[in-house]
Every structure is written in C-alpha cells, then in structure tokens.
Amino acid sequence: MDIQTIAVIGAGQMGNGIAHVAASVDYHVILLDFNEAILEKAAKTISQNLVREFKKGKIDEARKEKTLQNLQTTLELKDAVSEADLVVEAVSENEDVKTKLFSEMIPYLKEETLLASNTSSISITRLAATTDRPERFIGMHFMNPVPMMALVEIIRGFATSDETYQLIEEAVIRMGKTPCVVKDFAGFVANRILMPMINEAAFALHEGVGSIEDIDKVMMLGMAHPMGPLALADLVGLDTCLAIIRILHKEFGDSKYRPCPLLIKYVEAGWLGRKTDRGFYDYSGEYPVPTR
Ligand code: NAI
C-alpha cells in the first residue's frame, strides 16, 4: 500500500501543524474540524507559516504554492476520510471524544485505511480496540510546534501489525521527522517526563516557592532548557496539560501525578495558555507578562 492522501482530523495547533508538514512533502491533505472558525484560522496559520518560511529562504515560491495546493479543508467527516489512505486524529485529549470520532468515521473508511492518533497520553491499544482495525491502528505523536520539532514518537498498540508500523515510519521520515518507537504506557516517554515537571512547576508557584518568571528562569538558565516549564505549559495548552496529568494519575494510580490545584483553577477560569491569549502569562500585549 502507498500512502498518498492523509486526512487530519482536528485543526487546532497540532492538526494544523501536521497538515502543514504533510502537505509540504506532497501528500494530498484534507484537514477537518467541526468548528468552522478554527478551520479558517488553521488555514490562515499554515499560509502565514509558509510565508515566514519563504521569507527566511527555507522554501521557494513554487514550494509554498504547491504546499497550499496540496491542502484542502472540510467540515464533513465523510469528505475528509473516504479517500484517505491514512487518517491522523488530532482532536482534544479526551478518550470519549476520540472513540466517538473513530466510530463515526469507520463506515466511510476504505478497508485498507490506516488510523493514527496523535494522543499525548491515552492508551493506543484501548483506542485501537474500539475500532474495526486494531492491526492498522498506531500512535503518531508529533511535537509542538510541528513544523519546527524533529521528533515523532511512534507507539505500537498491542495488535499493530509490522506493515502498519513500516508504512508509518516511512511517512514520518518523508515528513522530515525522526521517528522514535516507544511502548504503549500512559504518556509514552515525552509526557511521562514532561508533564510531572510542568505539574511540579505549578506546585512551586502554588506554594509560593518562586514567581512565574523565576521558576521559568531557574529552568532556562540553570538547566539549559530553551523555555521555562510554565511558558511551555502555555504553549501546550493548560487544558491539554491537565488532561494528560489526570490520565497519568488514573493509569498509574500514583499520587505523585496528582494535578496541582492551581493548574486546575487556571483551566476552570478558561485561562488555557497561548490559545486563549492568557495562561501563566498574558499574551495580549507585545510581550508576554506573568498573570500572577
Ligand atoms: P487544540 O485544543 O488546539 O485542538 C483540538 C481541536 O479538535 C479543536 O480545534 C477542536 O475544535 C477539534 N475537535 C474536537 N473534537 C472534534 C471532533 N469530534 N471532530 C472534529 N474536530 C474536533 O488541541 P491540540 O493541542 O491541537 O491537541 C490535539 C491532540 O494532540 C490532543 O490529543 C493532544 O493531547 C495532542 N498533542 C498536543 C500537543 C500540544 O503541545 N498541544 C503535543 C502533542 C500532541
């Protein structure tokens, strides 16, 4: 089987990045979101990012135009998936939302279509088992921002076939990314390590150990992290961070993963980070300003 058409479901920050990199290596890409405003914003973001790459001399005019031509958007699930050789699911980090979406799309899929989830933490084996094709189901965990980050964690579910793995590894390499195969445990490797750090940074803030700026400064200047954990949490999305830490807590049953009450408060307030212009930092001005 040859992957030519990829459907990306969910046009948030991850979905639009995945659509961008796939279109840039000449896959035919169909991007779907059920929210029209988000879909329009995604198309605009991809176009602006291509202009930025062009201005930096990373791509030429022809590549920019071809990438845009390779990309299509739709609000209709059937239109998105019926011709797809691979569907990459990048909707919100919620198991019920993801399984409902897979069950809705299955009647429209070709028999040989591969399914991939970009989940940060949910069991690939469990998601796969709710579909009609667990052997053609795999985890494809891109990093944020997708056009800039080299890594893709590939997660094989219990039933994932060797052929599915090979095809996905080839696709990841074609997209210019480096695959890293990890086992199907909650949070895989990336978020098993990253989310407890972000959660602990929120505890440090909650307990007054340091200010937002000082916590980030310690990790940047002291540990050579390019970005502090609280700024990174804003980039990931505080709702997504909370969903992941809750999954780690539930799956491992270990109190070290209990979510920080302050992180919960931010999410309850709708302060979700960059995507809402306010999280640990306020992004509405020229420079980010700490919110506490
Ligand atoms: P987001 O909140 O930016 O986007 C999610 C999108 O899914 C929204 O646009 C929403 O309208 C759409 N959506 C929700 N249910 C839908 C449905 N049934 N049909 C169609 N569209 C639907 O979230 P983000 O950050 O893009 O995350 C998406 C997935 O990628 C999650 O599973 C997350 O854990 C994972 N991920 C996130 C990373 C990050 O840094 N934010 C990094 C790697 C993976």
Residues whose N, C-alpha, C, O or C-beta is under 5 A from the ligand:
A	BS01	NAI	G10 A11 G12 Q13 M14 G15 L32 D33 F34 N35 I38 A90 V91 S92 E93 V97 L101 N118 T119 S120 F142 M143 N144 L235 V236 G237 T240
